[in-house]
């Protein structure tokens, strides 16, 4: 598994953790500061992973030939 595939797999796992934490919050009437903090932390981790994944896509389109390869 290459680094991008591993990152996408990790992203899916974080998404599932976020869903589980939000589901637990919902069942507890949104009354857990610990779970709220956990969701916040997981969202930060997820955002960082998405940024890293997007940077892979940017690098794929970059070369030194001077042409725009984004099309």
Secondary structure as GFF3:
##gff-version 3
##sequence-region A 1 71
A	DSSP	alpha_helix	3	27	.	.	.	ID=ss1
A	DSSP	alpha_helix	33	60	.	.	.	ID=ss2
###
